[in-house]
Amino acid sequence: MYNVFRLKNHKNPEKENSIDFDRLLGRMSFGFVILFLFSVVLMTAYDVIEVLKLKDQDFLFNLECFILILIFISVLLFLLNRILRCLYIKRYNVPADKELEIIRRDRSYFFTALIILIIYIIFTTVFEDMVKSRLIKWSNASKKENFICSRKERIESVVGFEEALNIIERETLIHPELGELDKVIPCIHIKRADLRSGTGNLATTSFDSNNIQENFYPIYIDINFDNSDPEVTAALLFHPLYLAYSQALNKKASEGSKVSCMQRLVNATYFQSRYISSRKELFDKIDKFRLEQLLNVLGDKNYEPSPQEVNIINLSLLVARMADAYDNCGEIPENKEADIDEYAMCLEKSLYDIIEDFVYSNKHYREFCAHE
């Protein structure tokens, strides 16, 4: 009885092996397409994560390695399928019509993978800029409410400073490395105060970090502040605006990643200098100002500098520190791109070090942070 059953189910073992082999080839082709599709999905996810900065570089590196392994396995599966197909056709003397059917099936899987690849290439080349800009815009919009400032319109107290704020907003959009100050501007509250009386300094602006509230960042302007020149006003407002921006980031940061008050002052002063250098006409205007002559006049105890002169003095001090950074790095290279890049890095580091020394040695900055 057993022998009869065995003969009944294995009448043609050669044929059954051929069918099993054919199924194996079909599954390998299908597996190749699935693996390839999964790899492309992960590559798209990688692009989105990188654009939106959802994960750190270590995660992206591990994901990239995983994607490369998947692509390698899928290519290996494709090549192995081709080799086994040739062996199958030769070993089992597959009829011409069956061979054509296998070739057509494998071609359909191959062209499916090719279409997936073409779609991905089109996505990353033709629509990349548009998709990235929309993703960034969507990300910023979704984070804005919960992150820095959910107001859409500016507080009324900024009347008279709109043009200066517009200049800062435009410049930080063009140069995002200066900070996303455009996000905090709608929540800025500007208030006049006597900043210079009894202080012994020429302060014109200040940021009150103690009274910061949700959607409310108070900035104080000296009662004698002259805002007739929007470019100069913007350059002076940049410092307290950056402090407000960095304080907003600090409020949301974890305890271990918070930035100290003195370091926030260093960053604000450094990026204020970078901002001034990005505005060529403003930089040239300040650079041409004869600070030495004005200081001689200030030597007269009876002389009181005008509000405009006070503004220029404050900005001239920053330009003087930029000049020191240029002196430290020598002459500007003329030709080699690598030399120019190295020179730019030297300028950035030198300027940052100079400003850091200045801030930490400044008595008024230390007093400012002592009250935080």
Secondary structure, DSSP 4 states (H G I P E B T S, - for coil): -HHHHHHHH-S-HHHHHHHHHHHHHHHHHHHHHHHHHHHHHHHHHHHHHHHHT-S-HHHHHHHHHHHHHHHHHHHHHHHHHHHHHHHHHHHTT--HHHHHHHHHHHHHHHHHHHHHHHHHHHHHHTSHHHHHHHHHHHHHHHHHHHHT---SS--GGGTT-HHHHHHHHHHHHH-GGG--GGGTGGGEEEEEE--STTT-S---EEE-STT-BTTBEEEEEETT---S-HHHHHHHHHHHHHHHHHHHHHHHS-GGGPPPHHHHHHHHHHHHHHHHHH-HHHHHHHHTS-HHHHHHHHTSTT----HHHHHHHHHHHHHHHHHHHHHHH-SPP-S-HHHHHHHHHHHHHHHHHHHHHHHHT-HHHHHHHHT-
